[in-house]
């Protein structure tokens, strides 16, 4: 298939532009017709397999799993359920993906096999769970679990974003206030102090030097952090060793690193529990979740766990030897493994971490705001002391 850029007209007579995959222009016209669009023209823009460049928003996937679970549980066939979802889907990219799923299933493939053609939409864990649901005949329950999993991932993503965005916002405010004082406010005050003609105290000299640096090299102050950030991103993408060191640094950061580790392990435990409960073997579950953790250090730890289990060690021993989980979680895993309720133990682990993440983020946020306020207060105090000190000395001498 090729990716086509098309021009079409919708039912209201408005022009619609977009990109979809098609075999040729005839296939393109048929696909657009199923989407309720009248084909005008189209040209191939790239060659490749049937893959969509754009990712589907997680909320669209949640709606997809929820509605498909309700339809299949009510006895509606997969093809009919997908056809209904295709006609009601708002996202044009996802609508075309679902249309392709229907065509492939009509051609004899299973739902999990057709999803493998869209790895940017359905990841390996998603496909493995769907495949397990098809094998066990329990697809509605798997779709229900997927819905809950995606909701939980959305919540975790919100926690992670909150953890990163709030300090970044306050840091930007502090930096802006500092730049304003050093570049605009302080030079006006220090010019007045110089004109008084008396000896300038050390703290005022230091303030003047700092202000002069900001004024003369403002592009360094602003541009250096951007250059460093871009360099880190490029190095992390190009060099696996740099990625490993960077991921290790994130986990070792005070307070934030501990929260990030808990978020990652909570995601892993939840996915592992769901896959194991769906009938997927322990080793296959671990392998499938390795790429879902999003951290190379944790990923390599899970790879070692898989190797140890493959060599005959128990699950509890493997996780304890790698050192991914604290002793409390290891005890929970041991109880689950001994009682045959490993999936329940893993769900408890995920709940334990999820609750701990929420409490930790709330504590960090409660600490960040007064810390930033104190930093601004220290800077303002330094400026006032350096500026008002000499002025006070002059006034004192005039009185005497």
N, C-alpha and C positions, 0 to 999 in steps of 0.2 A: 504494500500500500504506500501511497504518497500523501503528504500533507498538502491540502489545497487551500488557497485563499479564495473565498467566494464572495459574490455579490448577489443578494437575493431580495425578495420583497415579501413582507409578512401580510397577514390578512387585513391589516388596516391600510395597506398601500404604502407603507414606509420602507425605505431601503435598509437592509441589514447587511453588515459586513462581518466576516469571521473566518475562522480556520477550522477545518475538520479533516479527518483521514478518509480517503476513498481510493478505490481501485483505479477508476478512470472517471471521466466527466459524466458518463451515464450513471455510474454508481453514485457519484456526487449528487446528481439531480434527484435520484431516488431517496438518498439519505435526507436531503433537504426537504423533500416532499413529506417524509414521515415526521419532520419537525414542524410542519405547517408553513413551510417557506417555498415560494416560487423561485426557481433557479433562473438567474440572469446570465452570469458568466463566472468562470473560475479558472485559476491557473495553479499548477503545482509550485510550491515554494521550497520543498525539501523532500528528499527521498529517505525512506526508512521503514521501520516496522510499524505496526499499529500501536503507537504510543503517543499519548498526549503530553505536550510540553507543560501545560498548566496543571498545577495540583488542584485537587478538589478541597474546598473548605471542610474542616472537620464537622461543622454543624450540618452540612449537606450529607455527609456520611452517616451521621447520627440519625437524621430523618430517613435516609435510605434503609438502614438496618431496622429501625423501628417499624416502618410501614411494611417492609417485606416480611418481618416476623409476624405482624398482625395478619397479613394476607395468607401466608403459608399455614399459620396456626388455624385459620378459618377454613382451610382445605382448598384454597386457590392454588393452582399450579404455579411453578416458578415462572414459566413463560408469560402467563397471564398477569402475574404480579409485577414482573418487570415491565411489561407493556403498559400497565396502569401507571407505574412510577415514571416511565419515560414520558408519558403524556402530561404528567403533572409536575415534572421537575422544572424548577426555575433556572438553574444554572445551565447555560448552553453546552459547556464542555461535558459536564456530567450527563446531560441528556443524551448526547451523542455516544458517550461510553455505554450507557444503558441500552441504547438502540443496538450497538454492536454486540453486547452481551446476548440480547434476544436473538440476533441473527446467528451467532455462534452456537447457541443452545439448540436452535432449530436445525442447525447443521449436524448435530449429534454430540457436541461437547457437553461436559458437565459445567456447572456454575463455577467451580474452583478452577477448572482448566481455562475457561474464558477470562477469568480475572487475572490470570498470569500474564496476559497480554498488556496489562495496564499496571505495571509496578509502581508508577508514581501516584496511582489512585489507591490501589490495594496493596499494602505491604506484605511481607512474607508471613508475619503472624496472622494477619487477617485471612490470607489464603489458606494457611494451614488449618485454622479453625473451621473455615467453611468446608474444607475437604474432610475434616474429622466429622462434622455434622452430616455430611452426605453419606459417609461410610457407616455411621451409627444410626442413620435414619432419624436423627434428632436435630435437624436443621433449625426449626423454630427456637429451640432452647439456646442453640449456639448464637443465633442472631440476637436473641434477648441479651445474652452475656456480652456480645459485641457492642450492643447499644450502651450497656452500663459501662463497659470498658472505655468507650470513646467519650462518654460523659465525664468519666473519672479523669481521663487524659486531658480533656479540655479544662477541667478544674485545676489539675496539676500545672498545666501550661499557664493558667491565669495566676497561680501562686508564684511560679517562676518569673513571670513578667513583672509581677508586683515587687518581687524581691530585687529585681534589677532596675526597674524604671524609677522607683521611688528614690533610692540613693542617687541615681543619675540625675534626676530632676533637681534634688536639693543641692547636689554638687555643682550643677550648672548655675543655680542661683547664687551660691557662694562665690563661684568664679566670676560671674558677671558683676557682683557687688565689688569684689576685689579689683577687677579691671577698671571699673568706674572711678573708684577712689584713687587708684595709683596713676591713672592716665589723665583724669580730669580734675578731681578735687584736690589731691595733694599738691600738684604743681602750683595751683593758685595760692594755697596756704603757705607753702615754702617760699614762694617769691616774696610774700609779705615779711616773712621772718628774716630773709637775707637783707631786706631793706632796713631792718631795725639796727643793723651794724654792730650787734653784740656777738659774743662767742656762742657758737652753736653747740648744744650738748650732743653726746655720742648717739643717743637714740634717734635724734632728729637727723643727724648725718646719715645714719643707716636707712632711715625712711626716705631721705632724698635720693640716696644711691639706688634704692629699690625702685622708687618712682621713675628715676631717669632710665633705668633698665627697661621698665615697662613701656615708657614713652618711645625710646629709641629702638627697641627690639620687640615691639608688640607683635610683629609677624612671627617671631620665634615662639613667644608665649602661646599664641593661638595655633600656629601651624605645627609646632613640634608634637603635641599630643595626637593630632590627626595623622601625621606621618608615622608616628610610632604605632598607632592603631592599625593603619593600613598595612604596614610592614608585618605586623604580627599575623594579621588575617592571611596575607599572601604566603607567609612562611608556613603557617599551619596547614594551608591547602596544598602546598607543594611538597613539604617534607614530613613524612610520617613520624620521624623522631621529634620534630618540633611540635607536632600535634600531640604526641604522647606527653612531652614536657609541659605543654600548655594545659592539657587536661589534668595532669597531676598538680599543677600550680593552682588551678581552680578549686580542686578538692582540698588543698592545704591552706587556703585563705582563712583567716580568722573569722569565725561565726558563719560567714556566707558559705565557705567550703563545706562545713558540716551540714548545712541545710541542703546544698546541692547534692551531696552524697545521699542524704535521706530521700530526696525527691527521686533520684535515679534508682535506688534500691526499692523504693515503694512501687515505681513503675515496673521494675523487673518482677517483683514478687506477685503483683497483680496479674501480669501477663502469664507468668509461669503457672500460677494457680489455675487460671482459666484454661490454658492448654492442657495441663495435666488432668483436670476434671473432665475435659472433652474426650479423653482417651488417647491423647498423644503421649508417647513415651517420655521419660525424664530427659534422656539425652537429646531427643529431637526438640523438646520444649526449650532446653537451655540453648541449643544452637539457634533456634528461631528467634529467641529474645536477645541474642548477643548484639545484633545491629539496632535493636530498639532502645538500648540504654543511652546512646548518644554520648558516650565517654569512652575513650580508648583504654584508659587504665582499668575501668570496671569491666570492659569487654574482654581484655586479656585475662582478668581474674576469672571471669565466667568460662573462658576457654580452658583455663587450668582446672576449674571445677569439673568440666565435662571430661577432660582427660583422666582425672583421678577416679571419677565414677566409672569410666570405661575400663579402668584397670582393676576395678573390683571394690573400691572404697565405697562406704555408705555416703548418702547425700549429706548427712550431718557432719561427718568427718571431713569431707571434701570442702564444704563451706568454712568449717572451723580452721582447716589448714591454710586456706587462702587468706582468711582474715577479712572477708567482706562484711560480715555481720557481727554485731556485738554478742556477748555471751547470752543475754536474755533471749535474743532471736534464735540463737543456736539451740537453746533449750526447747523453744517452741517447735523448731524443726525436728528435734529428736523425738519429742512426744508425738508429733504428727506421723513421723516415719514408723515409730514403734506400734502405733495404734492403727496404721493403715489409712489415716485421714490426713495425708500430706497436703491435699488441696485446701482443706479447712485451715491447717496450720499456716499455709502460705497466705491465705486470705487474711488471717489474723495479723500476720507480719505486715502485709500491705496496709491494713487498718492502723496498726501501731505506728508505722512511719508516716502515714498520711495525717494522722492527728498530731503527731510530733512536729511535722512540717508546718502545719497551720499555727501551732503555738510558738514555734521558733521564729517564724516570719513576723508574728505579732510582737514578740519580744524585741527583735532587731529593729522593727519600725519604731517601737517605743523608745529605743536608744538612739536611733539616727537623728531624729528631730532635735532633741536637746543637744546632741553632739555638734550638729551643724550650727545651731544657735550659739553655742559656746565658741565655735571657731570664728563666726562673724563678730561675736562680742570681743574676742581677743584682738582681732584685726582692728576693729573700731577703737578699742581701748588704746592700742599701740599708736594709732594715728592721732587720737586726741591728746595722749601724753606727749608725743613728739612735737605736736603743733602748739598746743596750749601751754606747755611747760615754759618755753622761752618767752611767750607773751606774758605769762604770769610773773616771770622774773623781772621783765621790763616795768610792769605796773607796780611791783613791789619797790623797785628802786626809785620810781617817781614819787611814791608816797613818802619815802624816807628823805 
